[in-house]
Amino acid sequence: MINRCRKLFLTVASVCLTVLTLTGCWDIVDPQDINYFMALGFDYEDDQFIVYAQMIDFAAVTTPESDKPTEKQPVLVGMGKGETAASAFNDLYNTVQRRVIYSHVGAIVLSEQIMKQGLQNIFDLLSRYQELRYTPWVYGTKGKVEEVLSVSPFFNLSPLASILHQPLEIYRQKSLVTPTMMRQFITDIREPGRTAILPAIDLNDKDWKEDMKPKEMLELNGIFTFDSYKYDGFLPMNEISGLRFVTPATERTPIVVKHEGKVYSEVSVGKPKVKITPIIEGDKVRFHMLVTMKGLVIEVVEPIPELEMESLANKQVKREIVSTYERALEMKVDLYQLEHQVYLKHTKWWKEHQKDREFMLNQDSLEVEVKIDIVSSGKLKLITE
């Protein structure tokens, strides 16, 4: 009987000691008690780095679709300054109130000033921090970073429903400038012979009105280009119309088919197949570019035979490709990645000639051939003869 009581006492004591040593969840932090940075911005002014952080109310993001918000969702944008980008973030922590999580960052906006200053230390910082992923969309802007991060979309929706965080939705409907993730931009900026392209984003208050008052919306309005980490410059949208036709990611983009100022139709093309052939001639190189695409007629203004429409479309696309190429040449920018093709296909020649040489392209370096095959005219037929 005594032994049985002793065993029972030891068992109870062991259980009690085990319970007392359990750590439990005393330090657990609820998700609503954490600040989530959704987008970051970088600027440079008066020899100081400036960082911006966008935060939103997660309660608004998780609202059921059947219960749309009736009030504008607040967008908080914080700012910090410092001698380095890291010290600017530390300055921002002084007023952030709660712990910050970076794993939800979905967009990064860079000012033109920080691009001119140099991006190497910015991406060094972003690549080192373990919470940040390589998947945020990256943009440049000639405007104010703070304003870009503060814009809200239509119908009181969350800022996550804007092109800043979801650029692919509108790109699939109308492909002009390809959205760029951080991993792709870092890859391009480090790849030999390649020009890195950054979409430009800014505010537009001319196209939309809300209650008859101008409504500011985000707009992609051009590109910034880089040779390695060196900033080349900015090209507005109206000067890069040919870029979309040599970008394989293009899903759908319109062409106004015209001749001598007369408009005949509008054709939608996409999924271009681009073949670039470098032709080495001694210490010089020229290129032949073949672009093939399928087209869909979406409007006919003046009926013409299908073959003539294809011919006019070919000429229009070729004009835009050449015009964009020549505009980029003025800035000594290889917008169509021609030198990279030499690096890939004639590596030995490239290594021998790329050192201490001037920009290898000129107006005679590129020959363009375009073939568009109209595969559909919708529910209406085209003239065949």
Contacts in CASP RR format, 6 or more apart in sequence:
PFRMAT RR
TARGET T0000
AUTHOR 0000-0000-0000
METHOD contacts of the structure
MODEL  1
MINRCRKLFLTVASVCLTVLTLTGCWDIVDPQDINYFMALGFDYEDDQFI
VYAQMIDFAAVTTPESDKPTEKQPVLVGMGKGETAASAFNDLYNTVQRRV
IYSHVGAIVLSEQIMKQGLQNIFDLLSRYQELRYTPWVYGTKGKVEEVLS
VSPFFNLSPLASILHQPLEIYRQKSLVTPTMMRQFITDIREPGRTAILPA
IDLNDKDWKEDMKPKEMLELNGIFTFDSYKYDGFLPMNEISGLRFVTPAT
ERTPIVVKHEGKVYSEVSVGKPKVKITPIIEGDKVRFHMLVTMKGLVIEV
VEPIPELEMESLANKQVKREIVSTYERALEMKVDLYQLEHQVYLKHTKWW
KEHQKDREFMLNQDSLEVEVKIDIVSSGKLKLITE
29 99 0 8 1.000
31 58 0 8 1.000
32 58 0 8 1.000
32 59 0 8 1.000
33 98 0 8 1.000
34 98 0 8 1.000
34 99 0 8 1.000
34 100 0 8 1.000
34 101 0 8 1.000
35 55 0 8 1.000
35 96 0 8 1.000
35 97 0 8 1.000
35 98 0 8 1.000
35 99 0 8 1.000
35 100 0 8 1.000
35 101 0 8 1.000
36 55 0 8 1.000
36 56 0 8 1.000
36 58 0 8 1.000
36 100 0 8 1.000
36 101 0 8 1.000
36 104 0 8 1.000
37 53 0 8 1.000
37 54 0 8 1.000
37 55 0 8 1.000
37 100 0 8 1.000
37 101 0 8 1.000
37 102 0 8 1.000
37 104 0 8 1.000
37 105 0 8 1.000
38 54 0 8 1.000
38 55 0 8 1.000
38 56 0 8 1.000
38 104 0 8 1.000
38 105 0 8 1.000
38 106 0 8 1.000
38 107 0 8 1.000
38 159 0 8 1.000
38 160 0 8 1.000
38 165 0 8 1.000
39 53 0 8 1.000
39 54 0 8 1.000
39 105 0 8 1.000
39 106 0 8 1.000
39 107 0 8 1.000
39 108 0 8 1.000
39 109 0 8 1.000
39 136 0 8 1.000
39 149 0 8 1.000
39 164 0 8 1.000
39 165 0 8 1.000
40 51 0 8 1.000
40 52 0 8 1.000
40 53 0 8 1.000
40 54 0 8 1.000
40 105 0 8 1.000
40 107 0 8 1.000
40 108 0 8 1.000
40 109 0 8 1.000
40 136 0 8 1.000
41 51 0 8 1.000
41 52 0 8 1.000
41 53 0 8 1.000
41 108 0 8 1.000
41 109 0 8 1.000
41 110 0 8 1.000
41 111 0 8 1.000
41 145 0 8 1.000
41 149 0 8 1.000
42 49 0 8 1.000
42 50 0 8 1.000
42 51 0 8 1.000
42 52 0 8 1.000
42 85 0 8 1.000
42 108 0 8 1.000
42 109 0 8 1.000
42 110 0 8 1.000
42 111 0 8 1.000
42 114 0 8 1.000
42 122 0 8 1.000
42 145 0 8 1.000
43 49 0 8 1.000
43 50 0 8 1.000
43 51 0 8 1.000
43 52 0 8 1.000
43 111 0 8 1.000
43 113 0 8 1.000
43 114 0 8 1.000
43 145 0 8 1.000
44 50 0 8 1.000
44 111 0 8 1.000
44 113 0 8 1.000
44 114 0 8 1.000
44 116 0 8 1.000
44 117 0 8 1.000
45 113 0 8 1.000
47 83 0 8 1.000
48 81 0 8 1.000
48 82 0 8 1.000
48 83 0 8 1.000
48 88 0 8 1.000
49 81 0 8 1.000
49 82 0 8 1.000
49 83 0 8 1.000
49 84 0 8 1.000
49 85 0 8 1.000
49 87 0 8 1.000
49 88 0 8 1.000
49 114 0 8 1.000
50 79 0 8 1.000
50 80 0 8 1.000
50 81 0 8 1.000
50 82 0 8 1.000
50 88 0 8 1.000
50 145 0 8 1.000
51 79 0 8 1.000
51 80 0 8 1.000
51 81 0 8 1.000
51 85 0 8 1.000
51 88 0 8 1.000
51 89 0 8 1.000
51 92 0 8 1.000
52 77 0 8 1.000
52 78 0 8 1.000
52 79 0 8 1.000
52 80 0 8 1.000
52 109 0 8 1.000
52 145 0 8 1.000
52 146 0 8 1.000
52 149 0 8 1.000
53 77 0 8 1.000
53 78 0 8 1.000
53 79 0 8 1.000
53 92 0 8 1.000
53 100 0 8 1.000
54 75 0 8 1.000
54 76 0 8 1.000
54 77 0 8 1.000
54 78 0 8 1.000
54 107 0 8 1.000
54 149 0 8 1.000
54 150 0 8 1.000
54 159 0 8 1.000
55 75 0 8 1.000
55 76 0 8 1.000
55 77 0 8 1.000
55 78 0 8 1.000
56 73 0 8 1.000
56 74 0 8 1.000
56 75 0 8 1.000
56 76 0 8 1.000
56 158 0 8 1.000
56 159 0 8 1.000
56 160 0 8 1.000
57 73 0 8 1.000
57 74 0 8 1.000
60 69 0 8 1.000
60 73 0 8 1.000
60 158 0 8 1.000
61 158 0 8 1.000
61 160 0 8 1.000
63 69 0 8 1.000
68 155 0 8 1.000
68 156 0 8 1.000
68 157 0 8 1.000
69 156 0 8 1.000
69 157 0 8 1.000
70 156 0 8 1.000
71 156 0 8 1.000
72 152 0 8 1.000
72 156 0 8 1.000
73 152 0 8 1.000
73 156 0 8 1.000
73 157 0 8 1.000
73 158 0 8 1.000
73 159 0 8 1.000
75 149 0 8 1.000
75 150 0 8 1.000
75 151 0 8 1.000
75 152 0 8 1.000
75 159 0 8 1.000
77 146 0 8 1.000
77 149 0 8 1.000
77 150 0 8 1.000
78 92 0 8 1.000
78 95 0 8 1.000
79 92 0 8 1.000
79 146 0 8 1.000
80 88 0 8 1.000
80 89 0 8 1.000
80 91 0 8 1.000
80 92 0 8 1.000
81 88 0 8 1.000
81 91 0 8 1.000
82 88 0 8 1.000
82 91 0 8 1.000
84 121 0 8 1.000
85 121 0 8 1.000
85 122 0 8 1.000
85 125 0 8 1.000
86 125 0 8 1.000
93 100 0 8 1.000
101 131 0 8 1.000
102 129 0 8 1.000
102 131 0 8 1.000
102 132 0 8 1.000
103 131 0 8 1.000
103 132 0 8 1.000
103 133 0 8 1.000
105 132 0 8 1.000
105 133 0 8 1.000
105 136 0 8 1.000
106 135 0 8 1.000
106 136 0 8 1.000
106 137 0 8 1.000
106 165 0 8 1.000
107 136 0 8 1.000
107 137 0 8 1.000
107 138 0 8 1.000
107 139 0 8 1.000
107 164 0 8 1.000
107 165 0 8 1.000
108 126 0 8 1.000
108 136 0 8 1.000
108 137 0 8 1.000
108 138 0 8 1.000
108 139 0 8 1.000
108 182 0 8 1.000
109 139 0 8 1.000
109 140 0 8 1.000
109 141 0 8 1.000
109 145 0 8 1.000
109 148 0 8 1.000
109 149 0 8 1.000
109 164 0 8 1.000
109 201 0 8 1.000
110 119 0 8 1.000
110 122 0 8 1.000
110 138 0 8 1.000
110 139 0 8 1.000
110 140 0 8 1.000
110 141 0 8 1.000
110 145 0 8 1.000
110 198 0 8 1.000
111 140 0 8 1.000
111 141 0 8 1.000
111 143 0 8 1.000
111 144 0 8 1.000
111 145 0 8 1.000
112 140 0 8 1.000
112 141 0 8 1.000
112 142 0 8 1.000
112 143 0 8 1.000
112 224 0 8 1.000
112 234 0 8 1.000
114 122 0 8 1.000
115 140 0 8 1.000
115 198 0 8 1.000
115 224 0 8 1.000
115 226 0 8 1.000
115 231 0 8 1.000
116 231 0 8 1.000
118 229 0 8 1.000
118 231 0 8 1.000
119 189 0 8 1.000
119 226 0 8 1.000
119 229 0 8 1.000
119 231 0 8 1.000
120 229 0 8 1.000
123 182 0 8 1.000
123 186 0 8 1.000
123 189 0 8 1.000
126 132 0 8 1.000
126 182 0 8 1.000
127 134 0 8 1.000
127 186 0 8 1.000
134 181 0 8 1.000
134 182 0 8 1.000
134 183 0 8 1.000
134 186 0 8 1.000
135 181 0 8 1.000
135 182 0 8 1.000
135 183 0 8 1.000
136 181 0 8 1.000
136 182 0 8 1.000
137 164 0 8 1.000
137 165 0 8 1.000
137 167 0 8 1.000
137 179 0 8 1.000
137 180 0 8 1.000
137 181 0 8 1.000
137 182 0 8 1.000
138 180 0 8 1.000
138 181 0 8 1.000
138 182 0 8 1.000
138 185 0 8 1.000
138 198 0 8 1.000
138 199 0 8 1.000
139 148 0 8 1.000
139 164 0 8 1.000
139 198 0 8 1.000
139 199 0 8 1.000
139 200 0 8 1.000
139 201 0 8 1.000
140 198 0 8 1.000
140 199 0 8 1.000
140 200 0 8 1.000
140 201 0 8 1.000
140 224 0 8 1.000
141 148 0 8 1.000
141 200 0 8 1.000
141 201 0 8 1.000
141 202 0 8 1.000
142 200 0 8 1.000
142 202 0 8 1.000
142 234 0 8 1.000
143 202 0 8 1.000
143 203 0 8 1.000
147 203 0 8 1.000
148 164 0 8 1.000
148 201 0 8 1.000
148 202 0 8 1.000
148 203 0 8 1.000
148 218 0 8 1.000
149 164 0 8 1.000
151 159 0 8 1.000
151 162 0 8 1.000
151 164 0 8 1.000
151 203 0 8 1.000
151 216 0 8 1.000
151 217 0 8 1.000
151 218 0 8 1.000
152 159 0 8 1.000
152 162 0 8 1.000
153 159 0 8 1.000
153 161 0 8 1.000
153 162 0 8 1.000
153 217 0 8 1.000
159 165 0 8 1.000
160 166 0 8 1.000
162 218 0 8 1.000
163 169 0 8 1.000
163 170 0 8 1.000
163 201 0 8 1.000
163 218 0 8 1.000
163 219 0 8 1.000
163 220 0 8 1.000
164 201 0 8 1.000
164 218 0 8 1.000
167 179 0 8 1.000
167 199 0 8 1.000
167 220 0 8 1.000
168 179 0 8 1.000
171 178 0 8 1.000
171 179 0 8 1.000
171 251 0 8 1.000
172 251 0 8 1.000
172 252 0 8 1.000
173 252 0 8 1.000
174 252 0 8 1.000
174 253 0 8 1.000
174 254 0 8 1.000
175 244 0 8 1.000
175 247 0 8 1.000
175 249 0 8 1.000
175 250 0 8 1.000
175 251 0 8 1.000
175 252 0 8 1.000
175 253 0 8 1.000
175 270 0 8 1.000
176 220 0 8 1.000
176 237 0 8 1.000
176 244 0 8 1.000
176 253 0 8 1.000
177 199 0 8 1.000
177 200 0 8 1.000
177 220 0 8 1.000
177 222 0 8 1.000
177 223 0 8 1.000
177 237 0 8 1.000
177 240 0 8 1.000
177 243 0 8 1.000
177 244 0 8 1.000
178 197 0 8 1.000
178 199 0 8 1.000
178 247 0 8 1.000
178 249 0 8 1.000
178 250 0 8 1.000
179 199 0 8 1.000
180 197 0 8 1.000
180 198 0 8 1.000
180 199 0 8 1.000
185 196 0 8 1.000
185 198 0 8 1.000
188 194 0 8 1.000
188 195 0 8 1.000
188 196 0 8 1.000
188 197 0 8 1.000
189 196 0 8 1.000
189 226 0 8 1.000
189 228 0 8 1.000
189 229 0 8 1.000
190 228 0 8 1.000
191 340 0 8 1.000
192 340 0 8 1.000
192 343 0 8 1.000
192 350 0 8 1.000
192 354 0 8 1.000
193 334 0 8 1.000
193 337 0 8 1.000
193 339 0 8 1.000
193 340 0 8 1.000
193 342 0 8 1.000
193 343 0 8 1.000
193 350 0 8 1.000
193 354 0 8 1.000
194 337 0 8 1.000
194 339 0 8 1.000
194 340 0 8 1.000
194 343 0 8 1.000
195 225 0 8 1.000
195 226 0 8 1.000
195 227 0 8 1.000
195 232 0 8 1.000
195 333 0 8 1.000
195 334 0 8 1.000
195 335 0 8 1.000
195 337 0 8 1.000
195 340 0 8 1.000
196 225 0 8 1.000
196 226 0 8 1.000
196 227 0 8 1.000
196 228 0 8 1.000
197 223 0 8 1.000
197 224 0 8 1.000
197 225 0 8 1.000
197 226 0 8 1.000
197 335 0 8 1.000
198 223 0 8 1.000
198 224 0 8 1.000
198 225 0 8 1.000
198 226 0 8 1.000
199 220 0 8 1.000
199 222 0 8 1.000
199 223 0 8 1.000
200 220 0 8 1.000
200 221 0 8 1.000
200 222 0 8 1.000
200 223 0 8 1.000
200 224 0 8 1.000
200 234 0 8 1.000
201 218 0 8 1.000
201 219 0 8 1.000
201 220 0 8 1.000
201 221 0 8 1.000
202 218 0 8 1.000
202 219 0 8 1.000
202 221 0 8 1.000
203 216 0 8 1.000
203 217 0 8 1.000
203 218 0 8 1.000
203 219 0 8 1.000
204 216 0 8 1.000
204 217 0 8 1.000
204 218 0 8 1.000
204 219 0 8 1.000
204 221 0 8 1.000
205 214 0 8 1.000
205 215 0 8 1.000
205 216 0 8 1.000
205 217 0 8 1.000
206 214 0 8 1.000
207 217 0 8 1.000
208 214 0 8 1.000
208 215 0 8 1.000
208 217 0 8 1.000
209 215 0 8 1.000
220 237 0 8 1.000
221 236 0 8 1.000
221 237 0 8 1.000
222 234 0 8 1.000
222 235 0 8 1.000
222 236 0 8 1.000
222 237 0 8 1.000
222 240 0 8 1.000
223 234 0 8 1.000
223 235 0 8 1.000
223 240 0 8 1.000
223 243 0 8 1.000
224 231 0 8 1.000
224 232 0 8 1.000
224 233 0 8 1.000
224 234 0 8 1.000
224 235 0 8 1.000
225 232 0 8 1.000
225 233 0 8 1.000
225 235 0 8 1.000
225 328 0 8 1.000
225 331 0 8 1.000
225 333 0 8 1.000
225 335 0 8 1.000
226 232 0 8 1.000
227 333 0 8 1.000
232 331 0 8 1.000
232 332 0 8 1.000
232 333 0 8 1.000
233 331 0 8 1.000
233 333 0 8 1.000
235 327 0 8 1.000
235 328 0 8 1.000
235 331 0 8 1.000
235 333 0 8 1.000
235 335 0 8 1.000
239 324 0 8 1.000
239 327 0 8 1.000
240 324 0 8 1.000
240 327 0 8 1.000
240 335 0 8 1.000
241 320 0 8 1.000
241 323 0 8 1.000
241 324 0 8 1.000
242 317 0 8 1.000
242 320 0 8 1.000
242 321 0 8 1.000
242 323 0 8 1.000
242 324 0 8 1.000
243 324 0 8 1.000
243 335 0 8 1.000
243 336 0 8 1.000
244 250 0 8 1.000
244 253 0 8 1.000
245 253 0 8 1.000
245 269 0 8 1.000
245 272 0 8 1.000
245 291 0 8 1.000
245 293 0 8 1.000
245 317 0 8 1.000
245 320 0 8 1.000
245 321 0 8 1.000
245 370 0 8 1.000
246 272 0 8 1.000
246 274 0 8 1.000
246 289 0 8 1.000
246 291 0 8 1.000
246 321 0 8 1.000
246 336 0 8 1.000
247 272 0 8 1.000
248 271 0 8 1.000
248 272 0 8 1.000
248 273 0 8 1.000
248 274 0 8 1.000
250 269 0 8 1.000
250 270 0 8 1.000
250 271 0 8 1.000
250 272 0 8 1.000
251 270 0 8 1.000
251 271 0 8 1.000
252 268 0 8 1.000
252 269 0 8 1.000
252 270 0 8 1.000
253 268 0 8 1.000
253 269 0 8 1.000
253 270 0 8 1.000
254 266 0 8 1.000
254 267 0 8 1.000
254 268 0 8 1.000
254 298 0 8 1.000
255 266 0 8 1.000
255 267 0 8 1.000
255 268 0 8 1.000
255 269 0 8 1.000
255 313 0 8 1.000
255 316 0 8 1.000
255 317 0 8 1.000
256 263 0 8 1.000
256 266 0 8 1.000
256 316 0 8 1.000
257 263 0 8 1.000
257 264 0 8 1.000
257 265 0 8 1.000
257 266 0 8 1.000
257 267 0 8 1.000
257 309 0 8 1.000
257 312 0 8 1.000
257 313 0 8 1.000
257 316 0 8 1.000
258 264 0 8 1.000
258 312 0 8 1.000
258 316 0 8 1.000
259 312 0 8 1.000
259 315 0 8 1.000
262 302 0 8 1.000
263 301 0 8 1.000
263 302 0 8 1.000
264 300 0 8 1.000
264 301 0 8 1.000
264 302 0 8 1.000
264 304 0 8 1.000
264 309 0 8 1.000
264 312 0 8 1.000
265 297 0 8 1.000
265 299 0 8 1.000
265 300 0 8 1.000
265 301 0 8 1.000
265 302 0 8 1.000
265 304 0 8 1.000
265 309 0 8 1.000
266 297 0 8 1.000
266 298 0 8 1.000
266 299 0 8 1.000
266 301 0 8 1.000
267 295 0 8 1.000
267 296 0 8 1.000
267 297 0 8 1.000
267 298 0 8 1.000
267 309 0 8 1.000
267 313 0 8 1.000
267 372 0 8 1.000
267 374 0 8 1.000
268 295 0 8 1.000
268 296 0 8 1.000
268 298 0 8 1.000
269 293 0 8 1.000
269 294 0 8 1.000
269 295 0 8 1.000
269 296 0 8 1.000
269 313 0 8 1.000
269 317 0 8 1.000
269 372 0 8 1.000
270 293 0 8 1.000
270 294 0 8 1.000
270 295 0 8 1.000
271 293 0 8 1.000
271 294 0 8 1.000
272 291 0 8 1.000
272 292 0 8 1.000
272 293 0 8 1.000
273 291 0 8 1.000
273 292 0 8 1.000
273 293 0 8 1.000
274 289 0 8 1.000
274 290 0 8 1.000
274 291 0 8 1.000
275 289 0 8 1.000
275 290 0 8 1.000
276 287 0 8 1.000
276 288 0 8 1.000
276 289 0 8 1.000
276 336 0 8 1.000
276 337 0 8 1.000
276 338 0 8 1.000
276 341 0 8 1.000
277 287 0 8 1.000
277 288 0 8 1.000
277 289 0 8 1.000
277 290 0 8 1.000
278 285 0 8 1.000
278 286 0 8 1.000
278 287 0 8 1.000
278 338 0 8 1.000
278 341 0 8 1.000
278 342 0 8 1.000
278 345 0 8 1.000
278 346 0 8 1.000
279 285 0 8 1.000
279 286 0 8 1.000
279 287 0 8 1.000
279 288 0 8 1.000
280 346 0 8 1.000
280 349 0 8 1.000
283 353 0 8 1.000
284 360 0 8 1.000
285 342 0 8 1.000
285 346 0 8 1.000
285 349 0 8 1.000
285 360 0 8 1.000
285 365 0 8 1.000
286 364 0 8 1.000
286 365 0 8 1.000
286 366 0 8 1.000
286 367 0 8 1.000
287 338 0 8 1.000
287 341 0 8 1.000
287 365 0 8 1.000
287 366 0 8 1.000
287 367 0 8 1.000
288 367 0 8 1.000
288 369 0 8 1.000
289 321 0 8 1.000
289 336 0 8 1.000
289 366 0 8 1.000
289 367 0 8 1.000
289 368 0 8 1.000
289 369 0 8 1.000
290 369 0 8 1.000
290 371 0 8 1.000
291 317 0 8 1.000
291 321 0 8 1.000
291 368 0 8 1.000
291 369 0 8 1.000
291 370 0 8 1.000
291 371 0 8 1.000
292 370 0 8 1.000
292 371 0 8 1.000
292 372 0 8 1.000
292 373 0 8 1.000
293 317 0 8 1.000
293 370 0 8 1.000
293 371 0 8 1.000
293 372 0 8 1.000
293 373 0 8 1.000
294 372 0 8 1.000
294 373 0 8 1.000
294 374 0 8 1.000
294 375 0 8 1.000
295 313 0 8 1.000
295 372 0 8 1.000
295 373 0 8 1.000
295 374 0 8 1.000
295 375 0 8 1.000
295 376 0 8 1.000
296 374 0 8 1.000
296 375 0 8 1.000
296 376 0 8 1.000
296 377 0 8 1.000
296 378 0 8 1.000
297 309 0 8 1.000
297 374 0 8 1.000
297 376 0 8 1.000
297 377 0 8 1.000
297 378 0 8 1.000
297 382 0 8 1.000
300 377 0 8 1.000
300 380 0 8 1.000
300 382 0 8 1.000
303 382 0 8 1.000
303 383 0 8 1.000
304 312 0 8 1.000
304 383 0 8 1.000
305 382 0 8 1.000
305 383 0 8 1.000
305 384 0 8 1.000
305 385 0 8 1.000
306 374 0 8 1.000
306 377 0 8 1.000
306 382 0 8 1.000
306 383 0 8 1.000
306 384 0 8 1.000
309 374 0 8 1.000
309 382 0 8 1.000
310 372 0 8 1.000
310 373 0 8 1.000
310 374 0 8 1.000
313 372 0 8 1.000
313 374 0 8 1.000
314 370 0 8 1.000
314 371 0 8 1.000
314 372 0 8 1.000
315 370 0 8 1.000
317 370 0 8 1.000
317 372 0 8 1.000
318 368 0 8 1.000
318 369 0 8 1.000
318 370 0 8 1.000
321 368 0 8 1.000
321 370 0 8 1.000
322 366 0 8 1.000
322 368 0 8 1.000
324 335 0 8 1.000
325 335 0 8 1.000
325 336 0 8 1.000
325 366 0 8 1.000
325 368 0 8 1.000
326 363 0 8 1.000
328 334 0 8 1.000
328 335 0 8 1.000
328 336 0 8 1.000
329 361 0 8 1.000
329 362 0 8 1.000
329 363 0 8 1.000
332 359 0 8 1.000
334 340 0 8 1.000
334 359 0 8 1.000
334 361 0 8 1.000
336 366 0 8 1.000
338 361 0 8 1.000
338 365 0 8 1.000
338 366 0 8 1.000
339 350 0 8 1.000
339 354 0 8 1.000
339 360 0 8 1.000
339 361 0 8 1.000
342 349 0 8 1.000
342 350 0 8 1.000
342 360 0 8 1.000
343 350 0 8 1.000
343 354 0 8 1.000
353 360 0 8 1.000
354 360 0 8 1.000
374 382 0 8 1.000
END
